Amino acid sequence: MIVPTALLMLEAPLEGAVKARLGGDIGPAGATRAHRALVEHQLREIPSQWRVHICYAPEGALAAMRAWLGDGREYSAEADGDLILGGDCPYLSGERLIEAAVVLEQSDAVVVPAVDGGYSLIALRRAEPNVVRAISWSTDAVLAQTRQRLREHGLTWTELEAAEDMDDGASWQRARQAFPQLDVSAP
């Protein structure tokens, strides 16, 4: 099996700037703590032999990202890589990531849809940056637009079972029940 690179698309944990919908339910400080807990959980789930590349925003957040996530990772402000996932889907276990990597050996791409119309993971056998460019991010059209881009580039893909990402108070409550280590109710 090819050893993939896990490319995480992450926002710096700036209070009021991350998980805005969740912040409306639990407050900006709680949403920031939740964001940190979700990302840290996701990083623990990535198989240890995989490379990890953090693509961060905003552009000037490199020092903050390294202070938070450590020096043992690659960082850039731009997306380039072969397995893209966010940090807000605790259901992407190590087993599910390995499943995606195995399926990727048979397809050009693997997608784990999110229940809200986006996706929680897209794996690409080779770099195809145009597949994820000019997407209407944070809308229910993300998955449909990505499927269209995959078709336009003549790529085969496999979709695995959908997973819920954390966008609001209800999804956060479900995640905390499934993963008690995510409880960040105290600062």
GROMACS elastic network, one bead per residue, 0.5 to 0.9 nm:
[ bonds ]
;  ai    aj funct       b0    kb
    1     4     6  0.88061   500
    1   101     6  0.78431   500
    1   102     6  0.70160   500
    1   105     6  0.76407   500
    2   101     6  0.78407   500
    2   102     6  0.86210   500
    2   105     6  0.80172   500
    3    49     6  0.72786   500
    3    50     6  0.58596   500
    3    51     6  0.78096   500
    3   101     6  0.81551   500
    4    49     6  0.87884   500
    4    50     6  0.57285   500
    4    51     6  0.67165   500
    4    52     6  0.88242   500
    4    82     6  0.69200   500
    4    83     6  0.69122   500
    4   101     6  0.70030   500
    4   123     6  0.89505   500
    4   125     6  0.87543   500
    5    50     6  0.57107   500
    5    52     6  0.56862   500
    5    53     6  0.68866   500
    5    81     6  0.67010   500
    5    82     6  0.60545   500
    5    83     6  0.59673   500
    5    84     6  0.85572   500
    6    46     6  0.74646   500
    6    50     6  0.67903   500
    6    51     6  0.61336   500
    6    53     6  0.61172   500
    6    54     6  0.82929   500
    6    81     6  0.77066   500
    6    82     6  0.71205   500
    6    84     6  0.61948   500
    6    85     6  0.72554   500
    6   123     6  0.86591   500
    7    51     6  0.84323   500
    7    52     6  0.60722   500
    7    54     6  0.58648   500
    7    55     6  0.68799   500
    7    79     6  0.77724   500
    7    80     6  0.76714   500
    7    81     6  0.60705   500
    7    82     6  0.69457   500
    7    83     6  0.53895   500
    7    85     6  0.62455   500
    7    86     6  0.83246   500
    8    43     6  0.89419   500
    8    52     6  0.75427   500
    8    53     6  0.62925   500
    8    55     6  0.59037   500
    8    56     6  0.80486   500
    8    79     6  0.87766   500
    8    83     6  0.81107   500
    8    84     6  0.57035   500
    8    85     6  0.50487   500
    8    86     6  0.53559   500
    8    87     6  0.67334   500
    9    53     6  0.87990   500
    9    54     6  0.63301   500
    9    56     6  0.59986   500
    9    57     6  0.81250   500
    9    78     6  0.89933   500
    9    79     6  0.75307   500
    9    84     6  0.69736   500
    9    85     6  0.63355   500
    9    86     6  0.51716   500
    9    87     6  0.72162   500
   10    13     6  0.86991   500
   10    39     6  0.80858   500
   10    54     6  0.69009   500
   10    55     6  0.61274   500
   10    57     6  0.64776   500
   10    85     6  0.89454   500
   10    86     6  0.63789   500
   10    87     6  0.64587   500
   11    14     6  0.79727   500
   11    17     6  0.81267   500
   11    18     6  0.66501   500
   11    35     6  0.88284   500
   11    55     6  0.84571   500
   11    56     6  0.55266   500
   11    58     6  0.67797   500
   11    61     6  0.86911   500
   11    65     6  0.88005   500
   11    87     6  0.89559   500
   12    17     6  0.82554   500
   12    18     6  0.76780   500
   12    56     6  0.66201   500
   12    57     6  0.60527   500
   12    58     6  0.68544   500
   12    61     6  0.63861   500
   12    62     6  0.86124   500
   12    64     6  0.69576   500
   12    65     6  0.62294   500
   12    68     6  0.89015   500
   13    16     6  0.88083   500
   13    17     6  0.74288   500
   13    18     6  0.64066   500
   13    32     6  0.58574   500
   13    33     6  0.81203   500
   13    35     6  0.69029   500
   13    36     6  0.66423   500
   13    64     6  0.83345   500
   13    65     6  0.82595   500
   13    68     6  0.87220   500
   14    17     6  0.53710   500
   14    18     6  0.64406   500
   14    32     6  0.67935   500
   15    18     6  0.66188   500
   15    28     6  0.57253   500
   15    29     6  0.58103   500
   15    30     6  0.87468   500
   15    31     6  0.77128   500
   15    32     6  0.55057   500
   15    33     6  0.87219   500
   16    19     6  0.79424   500
   16    20     6  0.68222   500
   16    23     6  0.74606   500
   16    27     6  0.85205   500
   16    29     6  0.73167   500
   16    31     6  0.79926   500
   16    32     6  0.74189   500
   17    20     6  0.66749   500
   17    28     6  0.80532   500
   17    32     6  0.81546   500
   18    21     6  0.87941   500
   18    22     6  0.86993   500
   18    23     6  0.79390   500
   18    28     6  0.79326   500
   18    31     6  0.68904   500
   18    32     6  0.61854   500
   18    35     6  0.70332   500
   19    22     6  0.53116   500
   19    23     6  0.59770   500
   19    24     6  0.87772   500
   19    28     6  0.80768   500
   19    31     6  0.58060   500
   19    32     6  0.71505   500
   19    34     6  0.83872   500
   19    35     6  0.68831   500
   19   166     6  0.82603   500
   19   167     6  0.65090   500
   19   168     6  0.80372   500
   20    24     6  0.63501   500
   20    25     6  0.89908   500
   20    27     6  0.87938   500
   20    28     6  0.73364   500
   20    31     6  0.74001   500
   20   167     6  0.80319   500
   20   168     6  0.84548   500
   21    24     6  0.51690   500
   21    25     6  0.70007   500
   21    31     6  0.86575   500
   21   167     6  0.59246   500
   21   168     6  0.53555   500
   21   169     6  0.80046   500
   22    25     6  0.52492   500
   22    26     6  0.62234   500
   22    27     6  0.74801   500
   22    28     6  0.80602   500
   22    30     6  0.84646   500
   22    31     6  0.58580   500
   22    34     6  0.88277   500
   22   166     6  0.77057   500
   22   167     6  0.54712   500
   22   169     6  0.54241   500
   22   170     6  0.87598   500
   22   171     6  0.87922   500
   22   172     6  0.76361   500
   23    26     6  0.51180   500
   23    29     6  0.75560   500
   23    30     6  0.67865   500
   23    32     6  0.79328   500
   23   168     6  0.77157   500
   23   169     6  0.82125   500
   24    27     6  0.56803   500
   24    28     6  0.73194   500
   24    31     6  0.85111   500
   24   168     6  0.78500   500
   24   169     6  0.81662   500
   25    28     6  0.88126   500
   25    31     6  0.85393   500
   25   168     6  0.67183   500
   25   169     6  0.53155   500
   25   170     6  0.87590   500
   26    29     6  0.79771   500
   26    30     6  0.56093   500
   26    31     6  0.63940   500
   26   168     6  0.87080   500
   26   169     6  0.67933   500
   27    30     6  0.53384   500
   27    31     6  0.61398   500
   27    32     6  0.86930   500
   28    31     6  0.50176   500
   28    32     6  0.61465   500
   28    33     6  0.86621   500
   29    32     6  0.51348   500
   29    33     6  0.62979   500
   29    34     6  0.85938   500
   29   187     6  0.82486   500
   30    33     6  0.50738   500
   30    34     6  0.60518   500
   30    35     6  0.85325   500
   30   184     6  0.73698   500
   30   185     6  0.68885   500
   30   186     6  0.84028   500
   30   187     6  0.79737   500
   31    35     6  0.60379   500
   31    36     6  0.86164   500
   32    36     6  0.62780   500
   32    37     6  0.86404   500
   33    36     6  0.51664   500
   33    37     6  0.61985   500
   33    38     6  0.86279   500
   33   184     6  0.61554   500
   33   185     6  0.81734   500
   33   186     6  0.88934   500
   33   187     6  0.74605   500
   34    37     6  0.50488   500
   34    38     6  0.60333   500
   34    39     6  0.85476   500
   34    88     6  0.88410   500
   34   172     6  0.82623   500
   34   182     6  0.72404   500
   34   183     6  0.79444   500
   34   184     6  0.63535   500
   34   185     6  0.86125   500
   35    38     6  0.52018   500
   35    39     6  0.61622   500
   35    40     6  0.85254   500
   35    87     6  0.75644   500
   35    88     6  0.68872   500
   35   166     6  0.89964   500
   36    39     6  0.53046   500
   36    40     6  0.60743   500
   36    41     6  0.84849   500
   36    68     6  0.88277   500
   36    87     6  0.86107   500
   37    40     6  0.51953   500
   37    41     6  0.60133   500
   37    42     6  0.85714   500
   37    88     6  0.89491   500
   37   181     6  0.82954   500
   37   182     6  0.57091   500
   37   183     6  0.81177   500
   37   184     6  0.73158   500
   38    41     6  0.50686   500
   38    42     6  0.61411   500
   38    43     6  0.86681   500
   38    87     6  0.58612   500
   38    88     6  0.53539   500
   38    89     6  0.70381   500
   38    90     6  0.63151   500
   38   166     6  0.86446   500
   38   182     6  0.68976   500
   39    42     6  0.50334   500
   39    43     6  0.61856   500
   39    44     6  0.86946   500
   39    86     6  0.79513   500
   39    88     6  0.63523   500
   39    89     6  0.84437   500
   39    90     6  0.83491   500
   40    43     6  0.51377   500
   40    44     6  0.63709   500
   40    45     6  0.88626   500
   40    69     6  0.80836   500
   40    87     6  0.78663   500
   41    44     6  0.52230   500
   41    45     6  0.65350   500
   41    87     6  0.81344   500
   41    90     6  0.65919   500
   41   181     6  0.84978   500
   41   182     6  0.77501   500
   42    45     6  0.51340   500
   42    46     6  0.66854   500
   42    86     6  0.84236   500
   42    87     6  0.58754   500
   42    88     6  0.76787   500
   42    89     6  0.73067   500
   42    90     6  0.60346   500
   42    91     6  0.86235   500
   42    92     6  0.71676   500
   42    93     6  0.76205   500
   42    94     6  0.87549   500
   43    46     6  0.54355   500
   43    47     6  0.87342   500
   43    52     6  0.84800   500
   43    87     6  0.79733   500
   44    47     6  0.78430   500
   44    48     6  0.84089   500
   44    93     6  0.89065   500
   44    94     6  0.82671   500
   45    48     6  0.84805   500
   45    90     6  0.85948   500
   45    92     6  0.73904   500
   45    93     6  0.53546   500
   45    95     6  0.83199   500
   45    97     6  0.81518   500
   46    49     6  0.84739   500
   46    50     6  0.70508   500
   46    51     6  0.89919   500
   46    52     6  0.82036   500
   46    92     6  0.88040   500
   46    93     6  0.75626   500
   46    94     6  0.54539   500
   46    95     6  0.89987   500
   46    97     6  0.70474   500
   46    98     6  0.86776   500
   47    50     6  0.56864   500
   47    51     6  0.88437   500
   47    94     6  0.59450   500
   47    95     6  0.86575   500
   47    97     6  0.78974   500
   47    98     6  0.77121   500
   48    51     6  0.80020   500
   51    73     6  0.76948   500
   51    74     6  0.82020   500
   52    72     6  0.87604   500
   52    73     6  0.57686   500
   52    74     6  0.64181   500
   52    75     6  0.87060   500
   53    73     6  0.60668   500
   53    75     6  0.56457   500
   53    76     6  0.76424   500
   53    80     6  0.88629   500
   53    81     6  0.79679   500
   54    65     6  0.85823   500
   54    73     6  0.71583   500
   54    74     6  0.60651   500
   54    76     6  0.63858   500
   54    77     6  0.81730   500
   54    79     6  0.86954   500
   55    74     6  0.85361   500
   55    75     6  0.58680   500
   55    77     6  0.51268   500
   55    78     6  0.57433   500
   55    79     6  0.58403   500
   55    80     6  0.82292   500
   56    59     6  0.68381   500
   56    60     6  0.88732   500
   56    61     6  0.70777   500
   56    62     6  0.74453   500
   56    65     6  0.75540   500
   56    75     6  0.73334   500
   56    76     6  0.64327   500
   56    77     6  0.50811   500
   56    78     6  0.73991   500
   56    79     6  0.86681   500
   57    60     6  0.74402   500
   57    61     6  0.64378   500
   57    62     6  0.85327   500
   57    77     6  0.62822   500
   57    78     6  0.86663   500
   58    61     6  0.56321   500
   58    62     6  0.85994   500
   58    77     6  0.75517   500
   59    62     6  0.73694   500
   59    76     6  0.84766   500
   59    77     6  0.54410   500
   59    78     6  0.85392   500
   60    63     6  0.78471   500
   60    64     6  0.86808   500
   60    77     6  0.81945   500
   61    64     6  0.52764   500
   61    65     6  0.60819   500
   61    66     6  0.86555   500
   61    77     6  0.84901   500
   62    65     6  0.51192   500
   62    66     6  0.61474   500
   62    67     6  0.85160   500
   62    75     6  0.73527   500
   62    76     6  0.77472   500
   62    77     6  0.80197   500
   63    66     6  0.52196   500
   63    67     6  0.60604   500
   63    68     6  0.85627   500
   64    67     6  0.50991   500
   64    68     6  0.61733   500
   64    69     6  0.85749   500
   65    68     6  0.50984   500
   65    69     6  0.58437   500
   65    70     6  0.75560   500
   65    75     6  0.83903   500
   66    69     6  0.51968   500
   66    71     6  0.56862   500
   66    72     6  0.87595   500
   66    73     6  0.83633   500
   66    75     6  0.82512   500
   67    70     6  0.57281   500
   67    71     6  0.78573   500
   69    72     6  0.82817   500
   69    73     6  0.79471   500
   70    73     6  0.68817   500
   71    74     6  0.78327   500
   75    78     6  0.88177   500
   76    79     6  0.74911   500
   76    80     6  0.87669   500
   79    84     6  0.85536   500
   79   129     6  0.75654   500
   79   132     6  0.88769   500
   80    84     6  0.88124   500
   80   127     6  0.67806   500
   80   128     6  0.83421   500
   80   129     6  0.66878   500
   81    84     6  0.72326   500
   81   123     6  0.88805   500
   81   124     6  0.79151   500
   81   126     6  0.77768   500
   81   127     6  0.57256   500
   81   128     6  0.83840   500
   81   129     6  0.83105   500
   82   122     6  0.82876   500
   82   123     6  0.56779   500
   82   125     6  0.60363   500
   82   126     6  0.59804   500
   82   127     6  0.56943   500
   82   128     6  0.82208   500
   83   101     6  0.86000   500
   83   110     6  0.88110   500
   83   121     6  0.73208   500
   83   122     6  0.59070   500
   83   124     6  0.58362   500
   83   125     6  0.81028   500
   84   120     6  0.84007   500
   84   121     6  0.56704   500
   84   122     6  0.51965   500
   84   123     6  0.59097   500
   84   124     6  0.80937   500
   85    88     6  0.87174   500
   85    89     6  0.85759   500
   85    92     6  0.89872   500
   85   119     6  0.83909   500
   85   120     6  0.57721   500
   85   122     6  0.64465   500
   85   123     6  0.82234   500
   86    89     6  0.69657   500
   86   119     6  0.89573   500
   86   120     6  0.62031   500
   86   121     6  0.70292   500
   86   165     6  0.88042   500
   87    90     6  0.77406   500
   87   120     6  0.85852   500
   87   165     6  0.87503   500
   88   120     6  0.79498   500
   88   164     6  0.88644   500
   88   165     6  0.54585   500
   88   166     6  0.55186   500
   88   167     6  0.80602   500
   89    92     6  0.60331   500
   89   114     6  0.87255   500
   89   120     6  0.64248   500
   89   163     6  0.72477   500
   89   164     6  0.63381   500
   89   166     6  0.62667   500
   89   175     6  0.85925   500
   90    93     6  0.69713   500
   90   163     6  0.88216   500
   90   164     6  0.83326   500
   90   165     6  0.73788   500
   90   166     6  0.84020   500
   90   175     6  0.71241   500
   90   178     6  0.89284   500
   90   179     6  0.77591   500
   91    96     6  0.82674   500
   91   163     6  0.62875   500
   91   164     6  0.71735   500
   91   165     6  0.79600   500
   91   175     6  0.82460   500
   91   178     6  0.88131   500
   91   179     6  0.89915   500
   92    95     6  0.78697   500
   92    96     6  0.57001   500
   92    97     6  0.64605   500
   92   112     6  0.89629   500
   92   120     6  0.79835   500
   92   121     6  0.82929   500
   92   163     6  0.74930   500
   93    96     6  0.51431   500
   93    97     6  0.62805   500
   93    98     6  0.86410   500
   94    97     6  0.50633   500
   94    98     6  0.61764   500
   94    99     6  0.85524   500
   95    98     6  0.51253   500
   95    99     6  0.61174   500
   95   100     6  0.86728   500
   96   100     6  0.62313   500
   96   101     6  0.86719   500
   97   100     6  0.50899   500
   97   101     6  0.63225   500
   97   102     6  0.87464   500
   97   121     6  0.88624   500
   98   102     6  0.61899   500
   98   103     6  0.86006   500
   99   102     6  0.51314   500
   99   103     6  0.61539   500
   99   104     6  0.84533   500
   99   160     6  0.89443   500
  100   103     6  0.51369   500
  100   104     6  0.59795   500
  100   105     6  0.89132   500
  100   110     6  0.62701   500
  100   111     6  0.80488   500
  100   112     6  0.83885   500
  100   121     6  0.88822   500
  100   122     6  0.88002   500
  100   123     6  0.71781   500
  100   160     6  0.78188   500
  101   105     6  0.68476   500
  101   110     6  0.82302   500
  101   123     6  0.76223   500
  102   105     6  0.55408   500
  102   106     6  0.76678   500
  103   106     6  0.55279   500
  103   107     6  0.65314   500
  103   109     6  0.84731   500
  103   110     6  0.69709   500
  103   158     6  0.75051   500
  104   107     6  0.50285   500
  104   108     6  0.63782   500
  104   109     6  0.59869   500
  104   110     6  0.59697   500
  104   123     6  0.70440   500
  104   124     6  0.72438   500
  104   125     6  0.62925   500
  104   157     6  0.83012   500
  104   158     6  0.81318   500
  105   108     6  0.77557   500
  105   109     6  0.89732   500
  105   125     6  0.75276   500
  106   109     6  0.86878   500
  106   156     6  0.89445   500
  106   157     6  0.87712   500
  106   158     6  0.88086   500
  107   110     6  0.69256   500
  107   124     6  0.85471   500
  107   125     6  0.76027   500
  107   155     6  0.80114   500
  107   156     6  0.55160   500
  107   157     6  0.52978   500
  107   158     6  0.65323   500
  108   123     6  0.83003   500
  108   124     6  0.59565   500
  108   125     6  0.52549   500
  108   126     6  0.75303   500
  108   155     6  0.56277   500
  108   156     6  0.51172   500
  108   157     6  0.56550   500
  108   158     6  0.83591   500
  109   122     6  0.69561   500
  109   123     6  0.53204   500
  109   125     6  0.60867   500
  109   126     6  0.86194   500
  109   150     6  0.82277   500
  109   155     6  0.71060   500
  109   156     6  0.63163   500
  109   158     6  0.64533   500
  109   159     6  0.85982   500
  110   121     6  0.78506   500
  110   122     6  0.56159   500
  110   124     6  0.66694   500
  110   125     6  0.86640   500
  110   156     6  0.86741   500
  110   157     6  0.53415   500
  110   159     6  0.57490   500
  110   160     6  0.72941   500
  111   119     6  0.68760   500
  111   120     6  0.78343   500
  111   121     6  0.56699   500
  111   123     6  0.64146   500
  111   124     6  0.89034   500
  111   143     6  0.89093   500
  111   157     6  0.72322   500
  111   158     6  0.62680   500
  111   160     6  0.62363   500
  111   161     6  0.88713   500
  111   162     6  0.88123   500
  112   118     6  0.89683   500
  112   119     6  0.56417   500
  112   120     6  0.56858   500
  112   121     6  0.50404   500
  112   122     6  0.64544   500
  112   123     6  0.88135   500
  112   158     6  0.86650   500
  112   159     6  0.57388   500
  112   160     6  0.50833   500
  112   161     6  0.62139   500
  112   162     6  0.54774   500
  112   163     6  0.67803   500
  113   116     6  0.83099   500
  113   117     6  0.70898   500
  113   118     6  0.60111   500
  113   120     6  0.59175   500
  113   121     6  0.71327   500
  113   122     6  0.85100   500
  113   143     6  0.70036   500
  113   159     6  0.70670   500
  113   160     6  0.72586   500
  113   161     6  0.70602   500
  113   163     6  0.63653   500
  113   164     6  0.83680   500
  114   117     6  0.58876   500
  114   118     6  0.50951   500
  114   120     6  0.53419   500
  114   121     6  0.83369   500
  114   143     6  0.83325   500
  114   161     6  0.89426   500
  114   162     6  0.53267   500
  114   163     6  0.50335   500
  114   164     6  0.52722   500
  114   165     6  0.62986   500
  115   118     6  0.71364   500
  115   119     6  0.77488   500
  115   162     6  0.61161   500
  115   163     6  0.61859   500
  115   164     6  0.53425   500
  115   165     6  0.75363   500
  116   119     6  0.80234   500
  116   139     6  0.83123   500
  116   140     6  0.61006   500
  116   164     6  0.75204   500
  116   165     6  0.80334   500
  117   139     6  0.73128   500
  117   141     6  0.61704   500
  117   142     6  0.63217   500
  117   143     6  0.57142   500
  117   144     6  0.77242   500
  118   137     6  0.81832   500
  118   138     6  0.76607   500
  118   139     6  0.72477   500
  118   140     6  0.59704   500
  118   141     6  0.68370   500
  118   144     6  0.79972   500
  118   146     6  0.88161   500
  119   122     6  0.71368   500
  119   142     6  0.73643   500
  119   143     6  0.60822   500
  119   162     6  0.79016   500
  119   163     6  0.80328   500
  119   164     6  0.88297   500
  119   165     6  0.84201   500
  120   162     6  0.81816   500
  120   163     6  0.68353   500
  120   164     6  0.76793   500
  120   165     6  0.66393   500
  123   126     6  0.88911   500
  124   127     6  0.64588   500
  124   128     6  0.72397   500
  124   157     6  0.88411   500
  125   128     6  0.86948   500
  127   130     6  0.89920   500
  128   131     6  0.58080   500
  128   132     6  0.79812   500
  128   153     6  0.86778   500
  129   132     6  0.58659   500
  129   133     6  0.65063   500
  130   134     6  0.80195   500
  130   149     6  0.75204   500
  130   153     6  0.86270   500
  131   134     6  0.85918   500
  131   135     6  0.85575   500
  131   145     6  0.89178   500
  131   146     6  0.63236   500
  131   147     6  0.86180   500
  131   148     6  0.86745   500
  131   149     6  0.51683   500
  131   150     6  0.61583   500
  131   152     6  0.88273   500
  131   153     6  0.78283   500
  132   135     6  0.61768   500
  132   145     6  0.88659   500
  132   146     6  0.66870   500
  132   149     6  0.77843   500
  134   137     6  0.84249   500
  135   141     6  0.82660   500
  135   142     6  0.62409   500
  135   145     6  0.65069   500
  135   146     6  0.73076   500
  136   139     6  0.60938   500
  136   140     6  0.84842   500
  136   141     6  0.66356   500
  136   142     6  0.59358   500
  136   145     6  0.78624   500
  137   140     6  0.83616   500
  137   141     6  0.79118   500
  137   142     6  0.59609   500
  138   141     6  0.83340   500
  138   142     6  0.72798   500
  139   142     6  0.60323   500
  140   143     6  0.73343   500
  140   144     6  0.82270   500
  141   144     6  0.53610   500
  141   145     6  0.60216   500
  141   146     6  0.85169   500
  142   145     6  0.52789   500
  142   146     6  0.61022   500
  142   147     6  0.86540   500
  143   146     6  0.50379   500
  143   147     6  0.61215   500
  143   148     6  0.85759   500
  144   147     6  0.51447   500
  144   148     6  0.62662   500
  144   149     6  0.87475   500
  145   148     6  0.50218   500
  145   149     6  0.62631   500
  145   150     6  0.86942   500
  146   150     6  0.61801   500
  146   151     6  0.86226   500
  147   150     6  0.50790   500
  147   151     6  0.62671   500
  147   152     6  0.86470   500
  147   157     6  0.86709   500
  148   151     6  0.50868   500
  148   152     6  0.61233   500
  148   153     6  0.87017   500
  149   153     6  0.62568   500
  149   154     6  0.86266   500
  149   155     6  0.87088   500
  150   153     6  0.52943   500
  150   154     6  0.63026   500
  150   155     6  0.52436   500
  150   156     6  0.72945   500
  150   157     6  0.76645   500
  151   154     6  0.50152   500
  151   155     6  0.59421   500
  151   156     6  0.76627   500
  152   155     6  0.77359   500
  159   162     6  0.81656   500
  160   163     6  0.89909   500
  164   167     6  0.89643   500
  164   171     6  0.74547   500
  164   175     6  0.87138   500
  165   171     6  0.72680   500
  165   172     6  0.85325   500
  165   175     6  0.87018   500
  166   169     6  0.80988   500
  166   170     6  0.85126   500
  166   171     6  0.53013   500
  166   172     6  0.55002   500
  166   174     6  0.89956   500
  166   175     6  0.75752   500
  167   170     6  0.83686   500
  167   171     6  0.64588   500
  167   172     6  0.71831   500
  168   171     6  0.55549   500
  168   172     6  0.61338   500
  168   173     6  0.86955   500
  169   172     6  0.50154   500
  169   173     6  0.61041   500
  169   174     6  0.87067   500
  170   173     6  0.51567   500
  170   174     6  0.63951   500
  170   175     6  0.87393   500
  171   174     6  0.51174   500
  171   175     6  0.62173   500
  171   176     6  0.86758   500
  172   175     6  0.50625   500
  172   176     6  0.61600   500
  172   177     6  0.86465   500
  173   176     6  0.51159   500
  173   177     6  0.62661   500
  173   178     6  0.87104   500
  174   177     6  0.51629   500
  174   178     6  0.62921   500
  174   179     6  0.85478   500
  175   178     6  0.50390   500
  175   179     6  0.58046   500
  175   180     6  0.79901   500
  175   182     6  0.76542   500
  176   180     6  0.51285   500
  176   181     6  0.74172   500
  176   182     6  0.55799   500
  176   183     6  0.59307   500
  177   180     6  0.57716   500
  177   182     6  0.87453   500
  177   183     6  0.87863   500
  178   182     6  0.89810   500
  179   182     6  0.58165   500
  179   183     6  0.80275   500
  180   183     6  0.57171   500
  181   184     6  0.81642   500
  183   186     6  0.82450   500
  184   187     6  0.68867   500
